[in-house]
Amino acid sequence: MAADSVGAVEIRSALARLRRTTGLPVAFGGLVESGRLQIRITELSGTNTAALRSLAVTSGNGLGGKAVALARPCAVTDYSSSRQISHEYDAPVAAEGIRSVFAVPVVVRRRVRGVIYGALRAAQPLGDRTLTSAVAVARDVEQELVVREEARGLLTAARPESAADTDANAAWEQVREAHAALRALAPRITDPQLREELLAACGLLTAPKRAGDVVLAPRELDVLACVAEGATNAVVADRLGLRPETVKGYLRSAMRKLGAHTRGEAVATARRSGLLP
């Protein structure tokens, strides 16, 4: 069975972040296939050939397989001559022309769900800073997968009984997605009048304000709208053009104003207050 599309999207985004933060020329990765002890490399970034695409890496074999088996990052300075790994995949690695490689597992609830690789085309040490950045990117993917799975579980548990209810629920989710997308778009509009009109339109998708209601700053509301869609801090930062630390600050401020202790509680309170649809 092929890796799920949602996970593939998260891996693809992670590879872009990995290359951006480390400057590595090549990154690739994939998810563990359901029911099998192997990963399928489906996402490539910076590669010159298709040699690695769709490669199935069995647990314990090669560098990625070793990372899966041990559930920890592994690295080699020269892949083809390394004595630390087995060499079932030397041919595709050589075809791509990569030599110094690391593999970082994506672990969710103590189970390896995928692997992210980074590579150089020269046999030289990758360095602690690069490996630390790669681990941080993998942790982001783990968080994203947890959020997605929890959201999927909540939707499944709350699935309406009738077809009419299903249609209504889907329509309301579209309203929420549209609200979050419009809020993310508004700051990019340079015309102040047009921007205000767009934000006013966003307001039509939420309940009318009442005296005594909590008031959130525009950016706090932007961040919370994205969080309500299941986005992690890293994804929110990408959408809104902010730094992850800034996103955390806005989210903490919104949670404090709403009297919430978790992200989910903040979203629920904001919806009850009419701040979110």
KOLTINU-571217 format. One record per residue: residue in three letters; chain; z, x, y of N, C-alpha, C in turn. Coordinates in nm, 3 decimals. Each point is the difference from the previous one (the first is absolute). Example, Ala and Ser with C-alpha at 12.3 -4.5 7.8 and 13.67 -1.06 7.14 Angstrom:
BEGIN
 res chain     n_Z     n_X     n_Y    ca_Z    ca_X    ca_Y     c_Z     c_X     c_Y
 ALA     A   0.780   1.319  -0.569   0.000  -0.089   0.119   0.000   0.090   0.120
 SER     A  -0.072  -0.035   0.105   0.006   0.082   0.119   0.073  -0.077   0.109
This chain:
BEGIN
 res chain     n_Z     n_X     n_Y    ca_Z    ca_X    ca_Y     c_Z     c_X     c_Y
 MET     A   0.000   0.084  -0.119   0.000  -0.084   0.119   0.000   0.088   0.124
 ALA     A  -0.081  -0.035   0.099  -0.010   0.081   0.121   0.125  -0.013   0.083
 ALA     A   0.026   0.102   0.083   0.114  -0.003   0.091  -0.017  -0.116   0.096
 ASP     A   0.112  -0.063   0.041  -0.009  -0.116   0.088  -0.050   0.042   0.137
 SER     A  -0.076  -0.092   0.065  -0.066   0.032   0.127   0.099   0.028   0.111
 VAL     A   0.115  -0.072   0.000   0.099   0.024   0.105   0.052   0.143  -0.008
 GLY     A   0.033   0.046  -0.120   0.048   0.136  -0.015  -0.105   0.102   0.039
 ALA     A  -0.126  -0.030  -0.030  -0.108   0.092   0.035  -0.011   0.014   0.152
 VAL     A   0.017  -0.110   0.070  -0.003   0.003   0.147   0.111   0.090   0.053
 GLU     A   0.119  -0.011  -0.058   0.113   0.080   0.047  -0.024   0.149  -0.028
 ILE     A  -0.058   0.031  -0.116  -0.032   0.140  -0.031  -0.104   0.053   0.097
 ARG     A  -0.103  -0.079   0.029  -0.106   0.043   0.092   0.057   0.031   0.138
 SER     A   0.087  -0.087   0.048   0.062   0.023   0.131   0.088   0.124  -0.003
 ALA     A   0.069   0.023  -0.112   0.088   0.116  -0.012  -0.079   0.130   0.004
 LEU     A  -0.119   0.002  -0.061  -0.081   0.122   0.001  -0.042   0.036   0.143
 ALA     A  -0.034  -0.101   0.078  -0.037   0.026   0.139   0.118   0.057   0.078
 ARG     A   0.120  -0.057  -0.023   0.120   0.051   0.068   0.031   0.142  -0.046
 LEU     A  -0.017   0.025  -0.130   0.029   0.133  -0.055  -0.087   0.107   0.065
 ARG     A  -0.129  -0.026   0.009  -0.090   0.098   0.061   0.028   0.016   0.148
 ARG     A   0.035  -0.110   0.066   0.028   0.007   0.144   0.127   0.081   0.029
 THR     A   0.103  -0.016  -0.082   0.127   0.067   0.027   0.005   0.144  -0.050
 THR     A  -0.081   0.033  -0.100   0.005   0.135  -0.058  -0.120   0.086   0.035
 GLY     A  -0.111  -0.063   0.038  -0.122   0.075   0.025  -0.072   0.043  -0.126
 LEU     A   0.040  -0.052  -0.115  -0.067   0.035  -0.125  -0.144  -0.052  -0.001
 PRO     A  -0.091   0.076  -0.056  -0.140  -0.045  -0.001  -0.030  -0.105  -0.107
 VAL     A   0.080  -0.005  -0.106  -0.030  -0.089  -0.112   0.127  -0.075  -0.043
 ALA     A  -0.016  -0.130  -0.024   0.109  -0.080  -0.055  -0.062  -0.106  -0.091
 PHE     A   0.072  -0.036  -0.106  -0.050  -0.102  -0.091   0.119  -0.059  -0.075
 GLY     A  -0.022  -0.109  -0.068   0.112  -0.061  -0.071  -0.038  -0.129  -0.068
 GLY     A   0.097  -0.059  -0.067  -0.023  -0.125  -0.070   0.129  -0.053  -0.059
 LEU     A  -0.012  -0.114  -0.065   0.116  -0.069  -0.056   0.002   0.010  -0.152
 VAL     A   0.118  -0.015  -0.055   0.014  -0.008  -0.146  -0.064  -0.129  -0.047
 GLU     A  -0.085   0.008  -0.101  -0.065  -0.120  -0.052   0.098  -0.082  -0.082
 SER     A  -0.008  -0.129   0.019   0.092  -0.091  -0.068  -0.011   0.013  -0.151
 GLY     A   0.116   0.020  -0.064   0.004   0.008  -0.145  -0.045   0.132  -0.058
 ARG     A  -0.027   0.100   0.087  -0.047   0.129  -0.050   0.081   0.113   0.062
 LEU     A   0.014   0.110  -0.073   0.071   0.116   0.051  -0.099   0.095   0.068
 GLN     A  -0.073  -0.053   0.097  -0.097   0.083   0.072  -0.022  -0.057   0.139
 ILE     A  -0.042   0.089   0.091  -0.038  -0.045   0.133  -0.152   0.006   0.010
 ARG     A  -0.055  -0.083   0.084  -0.143   0.000   0.025  -0.022   0.041   0.146
 ILE     A  -0.066   0.112   0.022  -0.026   0.046   0.137  -0.112  -0.085   0.059
 THR     A   0.035  -0.082   0.096  -0.096  -0.093   0.059  -0.028   0.029   0.148
 GLU     A   0.091   0.071   0.066  -0.014   0.022   0.144  -0.021   0.147   0.030
 LEU     A  -0.105   0.033   0.076  -0.033   0.137   0.036  -0.011   0.012   0.152
 SER     A   0.047   0.111   0.054  -0.011   0.025   0.143  -0.030   0.148   0.023
 GLY     A  -0.114   0.030   0.062  -0.037   0.137   0.028  -0.068   0.072  -0.113
 THR     A  -0.032  -0.070  -0.107  -0.067   0.064  -0.113  -0.149   0.017   0.028
 ASN     A  -0.061   0.099  -0.066  -0.143   0.025   0.015  -0.083  -0.058  -0.114
 THR     A   0.066  -0.034  -0.110  -0.071  -0.054  -0.116   0.075  -0.123  -0.051
 ALA     A  -0.058  -0.065  -0.100   0.066  -0.114  -0.065   0.063   0.041  -0.133
 ALA     A   0.021   0.132  -0.019   0.047   0.051  -0.129   0.136  -0.059  -0.040
 LEU     A   0.086  -0.027   0.099   0.134  -0.048  -0.031   0.009  -0.152  -0.006
 ARG     A  -0.102  -0.070   0.049   0.006  -0.146   0.007   0.007  -0.062  -0.140
 SER     A   0.092  -0.093  -0.016   0.022  -0.075  -0.125   0.053   0.087  -0.114
 LEU     A   0.042   0.123   0.033   0.058   0.087  -0.103   0.131  -0.060  -0.050
 ALA     A   0.014  -0.012  -0.133   0.123  -0.050  -0.061   0.086   0.118  -0.039
 VAL     A   0.119   0.008   0.057   0.092   0.112  -0.023   0.117  -0.049  -0.085
 THR     A   0.010   0.051  -0.121   0.103  -0.043  -0.092   0.133   0.067   0.033
 SER     A   0.108  -0.076  -0.017   0.135   0.053   0.026   0.023   0.127  -0.081
 GLY     A   0.044   0.106   0.070   0.028   0.127  -0.064  -0.114   0.099   0.008
 ASN     A  -0.121  -0.048   0.028  -0.117   0.088   0.004  -0.038   0.036   0.143
 GLY     A  -0.037   0.126   0.019  -0.040   0.044   0.132   0.115  -0.005   0.098
 LEU     A  -0.030   0.019   0.128   0.104   0.001   0.102   0.053  -0.140   0.027
 GLY     A  -0.091  -0.097   0.018   0.044  -0.137   0.027   0.075  -0.059  -0.117
 GLY     A  -0.047   0.027  -0.121   0.069  -0.050  -0.118   0.140   0.058  -0.014
 LYS     A   0.015   0.126   0.040   0.133   0.063  -0.001   0.091  -0.069   0.101
 ALA     A  -0.054  -0.032   0.121   0.079  -0.068   0.102   0.044  -0.138  -0.048
 VAL     A  -0.089  -0.069  -0.075   0.034  -0.130  -0.056   0.110   0.014  -0.103
 ALA     A  -0.015   0.095  -0.092   0.097   0.017  -0.108   0.138   0.039   0.052
 LEU     A   0.003   0.086   0.103   0.128   0.048   0.053   0.053  -0.088   0.112
 ALA     A  -0.086  -0.085   0.056   0.036  -0.087   0.114   0.050   0.083   0.118
 ARG     A  -0.067   0.113   0.023   0.034   0.084   0.116  -0.125   0.077   0.044
 PRO     A  -0.001   0.048   0.126  -0.117   0.073   0.050  -0.024   0.129  -0.079
 CYS     A  -0.126   0.034  -0.018  -0.039   0.123  -0.067  -0.113   0.065   0.080
 ALA     A  -0.007   0.134  -0.002  -0.105   0.070   0.075  -0.040   0.127  -0.072
 VAL     A  -0.126   0.038   0.019  -0.050   0.127  -0.053  -0.081   0.068   0.110
 THR     A   0.004   0.132   0.002  -0.074   0.075   0.103  -0.146   0.020  -0.039
 ASP     A  -0.028   0.012  -0.128  -0.138   0.014  -0.047  -0.014  -0.083  -0.127
 TYR     A  -0.058  -0.118   0.014  -0.003  -0.098  -0.109  -0.058   0.057  -0.129
 SER     A  -0.116   0.062   0.009  -0.072   0.041  -0.121   0.072   0.107  -0.081
 SER     A   0.082   0.082   0.066   0.066   0.110  -0.071   0.149  -0.023  -0.021
 SER     A   0.051  -0.115   0.046   0.144  -0.024  -0.009   0.045  -0.017  -0.145
 ARG     A   0.112   0.063  -0.033   0.059  -0.014  -0.133   0.106  -0.110  -0.002
 GLN     A   0.021  -0.066   0.112   0.103  -0.104   0.010  -0.051  -0.136  -0.044
 ILE     A  -0.130  -0.014  -0.019  -0.059  -0.129  -0.033  -0.101   0.016  -0.113
 SER     A  -0.036  -0.112  -0.063  -0.110   0.001  -0.097  -0.132  -0.015   0.077
 HIS     A  -0.111   0.021  -0.068  -0.126   0.014   0.074  -0.111  -0.095  -0.048
 GLU     A   0.039  -0.125  -0.029  -0.099  -0.099  -0.042  -0.099  -0.035   0.112
 TYR     A   0.041   0.020   0.125  -0.081  -0.049   0.112  -0.058   0.113   0.086
 ASP     A  -0.010   0.118  -0.059  -0.053   0.114   0.074  -0.142  -0.023   0.052
 ALA     A  -0.082  -0.066  -0.079  -0.141  -0.018   0.039  -0.016  -0.080   0.129
 PRO     A   0.059  -0.121   0.012  -0.014  -0.073   0.125   0.068   0.068   0.118
 VAL     A   0.112   0.069  -0.025   0.068   0.073   0.107  -0.089   0.113   0.051
 ALA     A  -0.061   0.073  -0.093  -0.090   0.109   0.038  -0.124  -0.053   0.072
 ALA     A  -0.051  -0.115  -0.046  -0.119  -0.058   0.063   0.028  -0.036   0.146
 GLU     A   0.122  -0.044   0.028   0.036  -0.033   0.138   0.032   0.125   0.081
 GLY     A   0.030   0.111  -0.068   0.024   0.125   0.070   0.138   0.012   0.059
 ILE     A   0.099  -0.067  -0.060   0.137   0.011   0.051   0.081   0.094  -0.090
 ARG     A   0.097   0.067   0.059   0.077   0.100  -0.075   0.151  -0.020   0.015
 SER     A   0.049   0.000   0.122   0.143  -0.022   0.022   0.024  -0.152   0.012
 VAL     A   0.081  -0.055  -0.090   0.014  -0.146  -0.009   0.146  -0.038  -0.020
 PHE     A   0.040  -0.113   0.059   0.130  -0.058  -0.033  -0.021  -0.146  -0.039
 ALA     A   0.095  -0.053  -0.076  -0.002  -0.140  -0.042   0.140  -0.057   0.022
 VAL     A   0.008  -0.110   0.075   0.129  -0.064   0.029  -0.002  -0.140  -0.060
 PRO     A   0.094  -0.032  -0.089   0.002  -0.134  -0.060   0.053  -0.104   0.097
 VAL     A  -0.051  -0.121  -0.014   0.051  -0.116   0.073   0.088  -0.076  -0.099
 VAL     A   0.130  -0.005   0.028   0.096  -0.056  -0.095   0.064  -0.125   0.060
 VAL     A  -0.015  -0.111  -0.069   0.058  -0.127   0.045   0.091  -0.052  -0.110
 ARG     A   0.125  -0.020   0.036   0.101  -0.048  -0.096   0.001   0.085  -0.127
 ARG     A   0.003   0.131   0.020   0.010   0.100  -0.106  -0.123   0.005  -0.091
 ARG     A  -0.108  -0.059   0.044  -0.123   0.004  -0.079  -0.111   0.060   0.084
 VAL     A  -0.071   0.099  -0.056  -0.111   0.061   0.073  -0.113  -0.101   0.010
 ARG     A  -0.043  -0.026   0.123  -0.106  -0.099   0.023  -0.133   0.064   0.040
 GLY     A   0.004   0.127   0.041  -0.122   0.066   0.040   0.025   0.145   0.035
 VAL     A  -0.105   0.069   0.038   0.011   0.141   0.039  -0.090   0.026   0.120
 ILE     A   0.054   0.078   0.094  -0.077   0.045   0.117  -0.019   0.150  -0.011
 TYR     A  -0.124   0.045   0.012  -0.032   0.142  -0.007  -0.045   0.050   0.137
 GLY     A   0.030   0.128   0.025  -0.057   0.071   0.114  -0.049   0.134  -0.048
 ALA     A  -0.105   0.053   0.064  -0.058   0.124  -0.054  -0.066   0.085   0.108
 LEU     A  -0.005   0.131  -0.031  -0.074   0.098   0.079  -0.113   0.055  -0.085
 ARG     A  -0.101   0.051   0.065  -0.111   0.061  -0.073   0.019   0.151  -0.016
 ALA     A   0.121   0.046   0.030   0.034   0.141  -0.016   0.130   0.010  -0.080
 ALA     A   0.017   0.112  -0.070   0.121   0.022  -0.080   0.108   0.059   0.088
 GLN     A   0.070  -0.085   0.072   0.108   0.046   0.087   0.114  -0.101  -0.003
 PRO     A   0.123   0.044   0.021   0.115  -0.092  -0.006  -0.014  -0.112   0.102
 LEU     A   0.044  -0.118  -0.039  -0.012  -0.115   0.089   0.111  -0.007   0.104
 GLY     A   0.116   0.056  -0.031   0.109   0.005   0.097   0.093  -0.119  -0.010
 ASP     A   0.129   0.025   0.030   0.103  -0.104  -0.010  -0.026  -0.115   0.098
 ARG     A  -0.047   0.032   0.120  -0.022  -0.105   0.100  -0.106  -0.099  -0.049
 THR     A  -0.107   0.051  -0.060  -0.105  -0.087  -0.051   0.052  -0.088  -0.112
 LEU     A   0.075   0.058  -0.092   0.053  -0.077  -0.112   0.100  -0.105   0.048
 THR     A   0.081   0.035   0.100   0.096  -0.096   0.055  -0.072  -0.118   0.063
 SER     A  -0.108   0.029   0.073  -0.079  -0.108   0.060  -0.062  -0.089  -0.107
 ALA     A  -0.048   0.061  -0.108  -0.060  -0.077  -0.108   0.102  -0.092  -0.067
 VAL     A   0.120   0.050  -0.021   0.106  -0.082  -0.059   0.033  -0.118   0.092
 ALA     A   0.004   0.025   0.131   0.029  -0.107   0.096  -0.107  -0.108  -0.006
 VAL     A  -0.126   0.040  -0.012  -0.110  -0.097  -0.011   0.015  -0.082  -0.128
 ALA     A   0.034   0.066  -0.110   0.020  -0.072  -0.126   0.115  -0.099   0.010
 ARG     A   0.107   0.037   0.071   0.112  -0.092   0.019  -0.044  -0.123   0.078
 ASP     A  -0.089   0.019   0.099  -0.054  -0.114   0.076  -0.075  -0.095  -0.092
 VAL     A  -0.080   0.056  -0.091  -0.074  -0.083  -0.095   0.097  -0.077  -0.088
 GLU     A   0.104   0.066  -0.046   0.100  -0.067  -0.083   0.060  -0.119   0.072
 GLN     A   0.036   0.021   0.127   0.059  -0.109   0.079  -0.100  -0.114   0.017
 GLU     A  -0.126   0.035   0.026  -0.103  -0.102   0.018  -0.018  -0.083  -0.126
 LEU     A   0.001   0.065  -0.117  -0.016  -0.072  -0.125   0.119  -0.090  -0.028
 VAL     A   0.120   0.047   0.032   0.119  -0.083  -0.019  -0.008  -0.125   0.086
 VAL     A  -0.036   0.020   0.128  -0.011  -0.114   0.092  -0.104  -0.099  -0.050
 ARG     A  -0.116   0.051  -0.041  -0.105  -0.088  -0.050   0.046  -0.079  -0.121
 GLU     A   0.067   0.068  -0.094   0.043  -0.067  -0.121   0.109  -0.104   0.028
 GLU     A   0.090   0.032   0.091   0.105  -0.096   0.034  -0.060  -0.123   0.068
 ALA     A  -0.096   0.025   0.090  -0.065  -0.112   0.068  -0.076  -0.087  -0.101
 ARG     A  -0.068   0.066  -0.094  -0.075  -0.074  -0.102   0.095  -0.083  -0.086
 GLY     A   0.118   0.059  -0.033   0.097  -0.074  -0.080   0.055  -0.121   0.073
 LEU     A   0.027   0.017   0.130   0.051  -0.113   0.079  -0.104  -0.111   0.009
 LEU     A  -0.126   0.037   0.019  -0.105  -0.100   0.009  -0.017  -0.074  -0.133
 THR     A   0.011   0.075  -0.110  -0.012  -0.063  -0.131   0.114  -0.097  -0.025
 ALA     A   0.122   0.041   0.037   0.116  -0.086  -0.020  -0.006  -0.127   0.084
 ALA     A  -0.062   0.014   0.118  -0.005  -0.114   0.093  -0.132  -0.075  -0.007
 ARG     A  -0.081   0.024  -0.103  -0.133  -0.060  -0.008   0.012  -0.153  -0.008
 PRO     A  -0.070  -0.072   0.086   0.008  -0.147   0.000  -0.052  -0.059  -0.131
 GLU     A   0.044  -0.123  -0.029  -0.039  -0.066  -0.124  -0.141  -0.058   0.008
 SER     A  -0.034  -0.065   0.113  -0.126  -0.072   0.009  -0.109   0.083   0.066
 ALA     A  -0.126  -0.041  -0.024  -0.112   0.069   0.062   0.004  -0.016   0.151
 ALA     A   0.043  -0.119   0.048   0.008  -0.023   0.144   0.101   0.094   0.064
 ASP     A   0.115   0.016  -0.067   0.102   0.092   0.053  -0.051   0.143   0.000
 THR     A  -0.076   0.035  -0.105  -0.057   0.135  -0.008  -0.094   0.025   0.117
 ASP     A  -0.086  -0.097   0.030  -0.092   0.014   0.112   0.074   0.013   0.132
 ALA     A   0.105  -0.081   0.016   0.077   0.004   0.125   0.071   0.134   0.015
 ASN     A   0.055   0.049  -0.111   0.069   0.128   0.004  -0.097   0.114   0.033
 ALA     A  -0.121  -0.003  -0.060  -0.100   0.102   0.028  -0.043  -0.004   0.146
 ALA     A  -0.015  -0.122   0.053  -0.040  -0.015   0.141   0.108   0.056   0.092
 TRP     A   0.127  -0.025  -0.033   0.109   0.050   0.084   0.008   0.152  -0.006
 GLU     A  -0.028   0.058  -0.117  -0.003   0.145  -0.011  -0.112   0.059   0.085
 GLN     A  -0.112  -0.071   0.008  -0.110   0.046   0.086   0.041  -0.003   0.146
 VAL     A   0.077  -0.101   0.039   0.050  -0.008   0.137   0.088   0.122   0.030
 ARG     A   0.087   0.033  -0.095   0.090   0.114   0.019  -0.079   0.131   0.008
 GLU     A  -0.102   0.015  -0.085  -0.082   0.121   0.003  -0.076   0.009   0.133
 ALA     A  -0.050  -0.114   0.048  -0.072  -0.001   0.128   0.093   0.037   0.115
 HIS     A   0.123  -0.052  -0.004   0.098   0.031   0.104   0.028   0.149   0.004
 ALA     A   0.024   0.061  -0.117   0.029   0.143  -0.007  -0.120   0.082   0.049
 ALA     A  -0.121  -0.041  -0.039  -0.120   0.074   0.040  -0.022  -0.008   0.151
 LEU     A   0.021  -0.118   0.059  -0.018  -0.017   0.144   0.104   0.081   0.078
 ARG     A   0.124   0.001  -0.049   0.106   0.077   0.068  -0.034   0.149  -0.005
 ALA     A  -0.056   0.047  -0.112  -0.037   0.141  -0.010  -0.119   0.032   0.089
 LEU     A  -0.089  -0.097   0.021  -0.119   0.023   0.081   0.030   0.000   0.150
 ALA     A   0.095  -0.082   0.043   0.026  -0.019   0.143   0.023   0.130   0.078
 PRO     A   0.082   0.095  -0.048   0.025   0.122   0.080  -0.125   0.085   0.023
 ARG     A  -0.105  -0.020  -0.079  -0.122   0.080   0.016  -0.091  -0.055   0.109
 ILE     A   0.029  -0.122   0.048  -0.084  -0.062   0.103   0.042   0.051   0.138
 THR     A  -0.093   0.061   0.070   0.032   0.063   0.129   0.006  -0.101   0.114
 ASP     A  -0.071  -0.112  -0.010   0.000  -0.103   0.105   0.133  -0.075  -0.005
 PRO     A   0.087   0.014   0.103   0.133  -0.063  -0.004  -0.006  -0.151  -0.015
 GLN     A  -0.093  -0.066   0.068  -0.008  -0.145  -0.007  -0.041  -0.047  -0.139
 LEU     A  -0.099   0.068  -0.057  -0.045  -0.035  -0.135   0.110   0.025  -0.101
 ARG     A   0.075   0.110   0.020   0.110   0.031  -0.092   0.107  -0.109   0.005
 GLU     A   0.033  -0.047   0.121   0.100  -0.105   0.013  -0.047  -0.131  -0.062
 GLU     A  -0.130  -0.028   0.014  -0.055  -0.122  -0.060   0.009   0.007  -0.153
 LEU     A  -0.027   0.119  -0.054   0.008   0.017  -0.145   0.143  -0.018  -0.049
 LEU     A   0.097   0.059   0.071   0.140  -0.015  -0.039   0.046  -0.145   0.014
 ALA     A  -0.054  -0.069   0.100   0.032  -0.142   0.014  -0.053  -0.079  -0.118
 ALA     A  -0.119   0.037  -0.047  -0.056  -0.065  -0.119   0.087   0.027  -0.122
 CYS     A   0.053   0.121  -0.008   0.093   0.032  -0.110   0.120  -0.093   0.005
 GLY     A   0.047  -0.026   0.122   0.116  -0.088   0.016  -0.023  -0.140  -0.051
 LEU     A  -0.126  -0.045   0.002  -0.032  -0.134  -0.051   0.019  -0.010  -0.151
 LEU     A   0.003   0.116  -0.068   0.017   0.000  -0.145   0.146  -0.001  -0.041
 THR     A   0.091   0.008   0.097   0.144  -0.002  -0.029   0.063  -0.123   0.064
 ALA     A   0.127  -0.025  -0.036   0.070  -0.117   0.052   0.034   0.020   0.148
 PRO     A   0.006  -0.110   0.079   0.036   0.012   0.141   0.138   0.064   0.017
 LYS     A   0.016   0.081   0.105   0.128   0.066   0.025   0.101  -0.101   0.054
 ARG     A   0.127   0.022  -0.039   0.109  -0.085   0.046   0.103   0.084   0.071
 ALA     A   0.078  -0.065   0.083   0.105   0.071   0.073   0.097   0.063  -0.099
 GLY     A   0.035   0.124   0.024   0.095   0.069  -0.087  -0.065   0.073  -0.115
 ASP     A  -0.132  -0.016  -0.018  -0.068   0.071  -0.109   0.002   0.151   0.025
 VAL     A   0.000   0.076  -0.110  -0.011   0.145   0.010  -0.135   0.036   0.060
 VAL     A   0.000   0.099   0.089  -0.124   0.047   0.062  -0.026   0.142  -0.048
 LEU     A  -0.117   0.021  -0.059  -0.039   0.133  -0.044  -0.103   0.057   0.096
 ALA     A   0.005   0.132   0.020  -0.102   0.067   0.080  -0.134  -0.010  -0.071
 PRO     A  -0.111   0.005   0.074  -0.132  -0.014  -0.063  -0.022   0.094  -0.117
 ARG     A   0.037   0.129   0.016  -0.022   0.095  -0.109   0.091  -0.028  -0.119
 GLU     A   0.122  -0.048   0.025   0.089  -0.037  -0.110  -0.063  -0.114  -0.081
 LEU     A  -0.062  -0.094   0.071  -0.064  -0.112  -0.067  -0.125   0.046  -0.075
 ASP     A  -0.076   0.093   0.060  -0.117   0.056  -0.068   0.039   0.062  -0.134
 VAL     A   0.105   0.083   0.005   0.046   0.069  -0.121   0.048  -0.101  -0.104
 LEU     A   0.078  -0.099   0.043   0.055  -0.098  -0.094  -0.111  -0.085  -0.061
 ALA     A  -0.104  -0.030   0.077  -0.112  -0.078  -0.055  -0.070   0.077  -0.112
 CYS     A  -0.015   0.130   0.017  -0.061   0.082  -0.105   0.091   0.011  -0.122
 VAL     A   0.130   0.018   0.025   0.097   0.008  -0.110  -0.001  -0.129  -0.081
 ALA     A  -0.017  -0.113   0.070  -0.004  -0.129  -0.069  -0.116  -0.011  -0.096
 GLU     A  -0.105   0.081   0.022  -0.116   0.001  -0.090   0.020   0.096  -0.116
 GLY     A   0.118   0.064  -0.008   0.028   0.091  -0.111  -0.034   0.145   0.029
 ALA     A  -0.033   0.031   0.127  -0.038   0.137   0.036   0.123   0.090   0.008
 THR     A  -0.014   0.123  -0.047   0.106   0.099   0.015  -0.007   0.060   0.140
 ASN     A   0.100   0.081   0.035   0.003   0.062   0.132  -0.124   0.087   0.024
 ALA     A  -0.043   0.071  -0.104  -0.117   0.087   0.016  -0.125  -0.082   0.029
 VAL     A  -0.016  -0.113  -0.071  -0.116  -0.085   0.022   0.006  -0.067   0.137
 VAL     A   0.120  -0.045   0.040   0.018  -0.060   0.133  -0.040   0.100   0.109
 ALA     A   0.043   0.125  -0.019  -0.033   0.104   0.098  -0.150   0.018   0.013
 ASP     A  -0.071   0.000  -0.114  -0.146   0.013   0.001  -0.065  -0.118   0.072
 ARG     A   0.049  -0.120  -0.027  -0.060  -0.120   0.059   0.021  -0.005   0.152
 LEU     A   0.119   0.037   0.044   0.034  -0.017   0.141  -0.019   0.127   0.082
 GLY     A  -0.040   0.109  -0.064  -0.021   0.124   0.073   0.129   0.062   0.049
 LEU     A   0.107  -0.014  -0.079   0.131   0.053   0.037   0.042   0.108  -0.099
 ARG     A   0.104   0.074   0.036   0.060   0.095  -0.094   0.096  -0.075  -0.092
 PRO     A   0.012   0.041  -0.127   0.093  -0.068  -0.091   0.142  -0.008   0.054
 GLU     A   0.044   0.105   0.072   0.135  -0.001   0.057   0.014  -0.108   0.106
 THR     A  -0.109  -0.021   0.076   0.002  -0.104   0.103   0.006  -0.138  -0.064
 VAL     A  -0.074  -0.018  -0.109   0.003  -0.127  -0.073   0.143  -0.028  -0.049
 LYS     A   0.064   0.101  -0.055   0.138  -0.017  -0.048   0.092  -0.043   0.114
 GLY     A  -0.019   0.059   0.118   0.083  -0.034   0.115  -0.018  -0.145   0.041
 TYR     A  -0.125  -0.046   0.008  -0.026  -0.140   0.036   0.057  -0.095  -0.105
 LEU     A  -0.015   0.038  -0.129   0.050  -0.086  -0.106   0.152  -0.009   0.003
 ARG     A   0.066   0.114   0.022   0.147  -0.001   0.009   0.047  -0.088   0.117
 SER     A  -0.070   0.011   0.114   0.037  -0.079   0.117  -0.018  -0.149  -0.027
 ALA     A  -0.112  -0.036  -0.065  -0.024  -0.141  -0.032   0.105  -0.052  -0.097
 MET     A   0.035   0.079  -0.100   0.101  -0.041  -0.098   0.135  -0.021   0.068
 ARG     A   0.033   0.089   0.093   0.127  -0.014   0.072   0.005  -0.129   0.081
 LYS     A  -0.109  -0.029   0.071  -0.005  -0.123   0.081   0.007  -0.126  -0.086
 LEU     A  -0.059   0.009  -0.119  -0.003  -0.116  -0.089   0.124  -0.010  -0.088
 GLY     A   0.086   0.102   0.006   0.120   0.001  -0.084  -0.033   0.017  -0.147
 ALA     A  -0.107   0.072  -0.028  -0.046   0.017  -0.137   0.036   0.140  -0.051
 HIS     A   0.021   0.009  -0.132   0.037   0.127  -0.061  -0.114   0.060  -0.082
 THR     A  -0.101  -0.079  -0.030  -0.115   0.050  -0.076  -0.129  -0.047   0.066
 ARG     A  -0.111   0.063  -0.039  -0.131  -0.039   0.053  -0.032  -0.146  -0.034
 GLY     A   0.026  -0.037  -0.126  -0.029  -0.136  -0.042   0.082  -0.102   0.074
 GLU     A   0.128   0.032   0.024   0.087  -0.092   0.075  -0.049  -0.014   0.144
 ALA     A  -0.049   0.109   0.057  -0.051  -0.005   0.138  -0.122  -0.090   0.008
 VAL     A  -0.091   0.011  -0.097  -0.119  -0.085  -0.001   0.039  -0.146  -0.016
 ALA     A   0.091  -0.028  -0.094   0.041  -0.139  -0.023   0.066  -0.059   0.124
 THR     A   0.085   0.078   0.066   0.068  -0.049   0.120  -0.100  -0.023   0.112
 ALA     A  -0.096   0.092   0.013  -0.101  -0.016   0.105  -0.084  -0.125  -0.024
 ARG     A  -0.029  -0.031  -0.124  -0.076  -0.122  -0.030   0.082  -0.125   0.029
 ARG     A   0.127   0.003  -0.036   0.085  -0.117   0.030   0.014  -0.020   0.149
 SER     A  -0.003   0.110   0.076   0.014  -0.008   0.145  -0.131  -0.033   0.070
 GLY     A  -0.110  -0.008  -0.076  -0.128  -0.031   0.061  -0.070   0.120   0.062
 LEU     A   0.051   0.121  -0.026  -0.063   0.120   0.055  -0.122   0.040  -0.080
 LEU     A  -0.001  -0.035  -0.128  -0.113   0.025  -0.089  -0.043  -0.129  -0.064
 PRO     A  -0.128  -0.016  -0.031  -0.045  -0.122  -0.066   0.045  -0.006  -0.146
